[in-house]
Amino acid sequence: MKINLEDTLDQLYDIEGIEACMLYRIDGVPITIRVPGYREHLLETMFWLEKHISRVLGEMNREGLKETIFYFRNSRILIAPSSRSTVLVTVAKAEANQQLISLETLRATKLIEICVT
Amino acid sequence: MLLKGVKTKSITFFTNKKDHEQAANDLIEKARLRNGFNPNLILFYATLKYNGKYQSMLDIFHKEFGEIPQIGASVDGMIFPEDMRTDGAALVLCRDDDAQISVKGVNEKGVINSAEKLAGMIKCNNGCIVLHFPLVRVPSVLKSAEFFAKGYYYSKKCRGATIENQKEYGRKFAQYCDNDNIFYLPPTILEIFAKQTGYSVPIIGVNVMHTHVRLNSPSIFCNFKDIGGGIAALVIEKQDVNTIYDDIFSEKGKTMEETRRNVSNEFTIIKEFKAIFEKNVLISLDGMAPVEAVENLIYATEKKKEDLLGNLEKGNYNLNTPYGLLFFNKKTNGVFLLGIGSYYPFEMFPFYVNVSDYSNDVVLAYEFVEDKFESFISGLIGSNHNDKFVFFFLDVLVVAAFGEKVFEYKDKVKQLLGENYFGILSCSPSAYIPLKYQRRNYLSEAGKNIFFSSGGTNACLEI
């Protein structure tokens, strides 16, 4: 199960245009992350997510949204619940193909859902 | 002698490793576990993440497999029995002991010239031909700048000129686009190959273009060579190959008026225009520059040349548009749907069909496709595939139209086809389909028994 989860994150991180991907608990605690080393803007994003992710998820739930995209500096931050207890966050470059990345992210959430509750 | 009833077998391997060499080696490692399956055809399709690195991947495959016919292209995604992916590379090994399979390709100056040369090299009496060529080839930054400059120049010359002179400039621009291998005209290319083969075998045109285009893309692969903007032909000589083409539209009428009525029932018409065009260059709509005439109706915004070149370099140049101009063919009563948006920094609007046989009365329209989810794979439905290898071509517009719902195709296709199939997501395919293979009076008939549209078509081969 762990291999599948890690493999899914690895494959997502390998996608062109994706800068980072993180799996969070719904209360904002990071479970596993893929980042290209130290990046100031990614750290800022992660701090922000840890603080606000439960509120964002609450709003998404109220509005019935399957995914939400924020624009932060030159990045797109795609937030998609991946199970009842986890949420997948993908940080993509501004020029990345949003439609195709969105598809791959949602594919990953489906695989994560099989691994965790 | 060709035997009947023997089916092509296939195994698909996929990777999406970041590094191209790692990706190629990953595919090779997986392929080595194939238990004595010796292919006589290799398909290789990869997304834009390996753009510029395809040749070194192909070299690795060539070293491993030797002289086996190989064909492929850069695409936006693929569907195979295990998954559906929009990032990565797929290697498909195929074996058919009773088919004569060959792959040939050319990359000459001039699209029509290339097509004629390649057609002259091909023979096929039974079976089918699958052509791979770009729909639009985005050249290097210098060539792209030259294309923009030519577009500016001829657009400027057209201002205030007589219609005859405008058409003359349109003809020169069209000639330039052909000479420099920028716009490929699927119906024209298919006609060249159909004529060469005596109009006897079906021909599918895999029109390769990415939803986000970038410089030096797309690429065509032929016998382990990245031939860039060349044309490659996969020739399968076999008696019981079934070729299916379909589109999401209703049928064409017996007369152009009937077709227009069918279209007005199916599409939402925004406005009708009198168009001036020459070959594959749209010069004006109601006397205005094409995009200027429609921009307030479709919210297209003007693009600057500098922004375009920058975006092309980064791969951030989106071609999706829900709006289309409908051209009505005076000879076939079919319709060509041209997606229109603000793609160029100049006024003329070059595209990828020679519309000389079409009426000047064109229509700006859009269509709701929510209820046409299954129509996009209609070619796969209603046929008894009988465990044959199904090689299919799906319109990538489904991603824009249906979002994550497209994942349902993965399960639907598996349900329909079992385990022996491979499909690619790219631009709408085109086809030359002899009458006996036609399922109905397709609206998208662009020439006699030749079918194409900017969106909404699909095709498959059962081998």
Chai-1 contact restraints between the chains, C-beta under 6 A:
chainA,res_idxA,chainB,res_idxB,connection_type,confidence,min_distance_angstrom,max_distance_angstrom,comment,restraint_id
A,Q11,B,N16,contact,1.0,0.0,6.0,A-B,restraint_1
A,D14,B,N16,contact,1.0,0.0,6.0,A-B,restraint_2
A,D14,B,K17,contact,1.0,0.0,6.0,A-B,restraint_3
A,D14,B,K18,contact,1.0,0.0,6.0,A-B,restraint_4
A,I15,B,D87,contact,1.0,0.0,6.0,A-B,restraint_5
A,E16,B,K49,contact,1.0,0.0,6.0,A-B,restraint_6
A,E95,B,K314,contact,1.0,0.0,6.0,A-B,restraint_7
A,E95,B,N316,contact,1.0,0.0,6.0,A-B,restraint_8
A,N97,B,H212,contact,1.0,0.0,6.0,A-B,restraint_9
A,Q99,B,V399,contact,1.0,0.0,6.0,A-B,restraint_10
A,L100,B,T86,contact,1.0,0.0,6.0,A-B,restraint_11
A,L103,B,T86,contact,1.0,0.0,6.0,A-B,restraint_12
A,E104,B,T86,contact,1.0,0.0,6.0,A-B,restraint_13
A,E104,B,D87,contact,1.0,0.0,6.0,A-B,restraint_14
A,L106,B,E404,contact,1.0,0.0,6.0,A-B,restraint_15
